[in-house]
Amino acid sequence: MESLNLEPRAVFSYFQQICNIPHGSKHEEQISAFLQQFGKELGYETIADEVGNVLIKKPASPGYEDRKCVILQGHMDMVCDKRPSVEHDFTKDPIRLVVDGDWLKADGTTLGADNGIGVAAAMAVLADKSLKHGPVNCLFTVDEETGLTGAQALDKNLLQGDILVNLDSEDEGEIFIGCAGGVCNYADFRFIWDRVAGDMFFMKAEISNLTGGHSGDDISKGRANANKLLNRFLCRIAQKYEFYLCDINGGSLHNAIPRDASAVFAVQSADKESVRVDFNIFAAEVRDEYSVTEPDMRLVLQSTDATHRCIDKETTNGLLKSINAVFNGVFAMSQDVPGLVETSSNLASVRMNENTISITTSQRSSIESARDNVSQSVRSAFELGGAKVVTKGHYPGWKPNMNSQIMKVACEQYTALFGGEAKIKAIHAGLECGLFLEKAPHLDMISFGPTMRGVHSPDERLSISSTARFWQHLVALLENIPVK
């Protein structure tokens, strides 16, 4: 692949190397080995734990030995998603990079700037011997995107430092000092195959090309959820006609707003034209409702081959009513931080297997009791429909500290560099910071990064100019870390 000719050169060079190495969640073996080799070749103490987390320790620059120790932290895994028409194997194919003006994108797949660009910046700090800084420990964790399991398994002895700077934020000029905690509910509907009898007509409904996005950061942006929309249509048809559900699938990732969903169903042949009319009315309604956030929405209803078998009526009824009832979207806004989503839920995926329909949902909140409340509400909706539900994957939030010393230094350096004031914010997404704080309560923490849009989707893109400012800010921050 042709080398990127972008500034800061070292950061983008390392990012391109990362893009050439498969590093999807739970498949970080190669990227972990790469980082271990990178640290050893630089001559720095390099530690890898049993799950693949990597810690590389860089000594202080001459004259900066009395500064507080900083942990620079990023996660090495990426969300793997692609457009349906794109052929790409995330276990072996490199990410194909495309420069489009100020944006760096991938060719039909997720880019992995979340959090590859943070990892690349930390690598650049390790490699650049001209930088001025106190002791720096660079911590790279695995499997952030599918459960924060790398951070959960991390030995607290690897968090030996005074300050932790997380490089996993997505708006340059904003310094984050808090994040949401979360949990997932997994609902399984066990069904019996039934026989479709009589003069039935089989149809396939598809909703695709939605905007999607991050189920935390983008949940307040009014985007449609493909699973909820499809189920809305199916409920309408099931109430009016003799109806048999034969297949249903939608979404793929627990932390992404689903962009696509489809279902195969059967109705009486005499009703097929009426169903088409109903679908056209439904399509017009939802296009109008989501005209701003979903301009490229695609809705298709077409005939399909007969399957002659369907999900039993009792399960179908419970499934459709549960999905219809389960909460999705913003549940509550913060009473303390204006404009911050406090609590939310995302109906992430619906997957049909041989005798089970498995549904994944995720709930987030900056308040633990509120997180548990909305989680129980979601669980109840599925249990009332006959599903067996497992709740797991709890992770803590990160409570903002308005007296943070590193926050003040970061703000001062931002103003010194760029003239304006950095915005202090909390984020409605799960960062590993909550887990780190649980293991090492003494840590003073912030999170910042360059501007990204469309993360966790094939629309993911990274602002090139903001990456340069992010790098300048990081370098200045490290040079001005307070003394111990």
Beta strands, then each sheet from edge to edge (+ up, - down):
strand 1: 45-48
strand 2: 54-58
strand 3: 70-75
strand 4: 97-100
strand 5: 103-106
strand 6: 136-141
strand 7: 163-166
strand 8: 174-179
strand 9: 181-190
strand 10: 193-195
strand 11: 200-208
strand 12: 243-250
strand 13: 261-268
strand 14: 298-303
strand 15: 309-311
strand 16: 329-333
strand 17: 341-352
strand 18: 356-365
strand 19: 388-395
strand 20: 423-427
strand 21: 444-447
strand 22: 452-453
strand 23: 461-463
sheet 1: 1+ 2- 6+ 3+ 7+ 21+
sheet 2: 4+ 5- 23+ 22-
sheet 3: 8+ 20+
sheet 4: 16+ 17- 18+ 9- 19+
sheet 5: 10+ 15-
sheet 6: 12+ 13- 11+ 14-
end
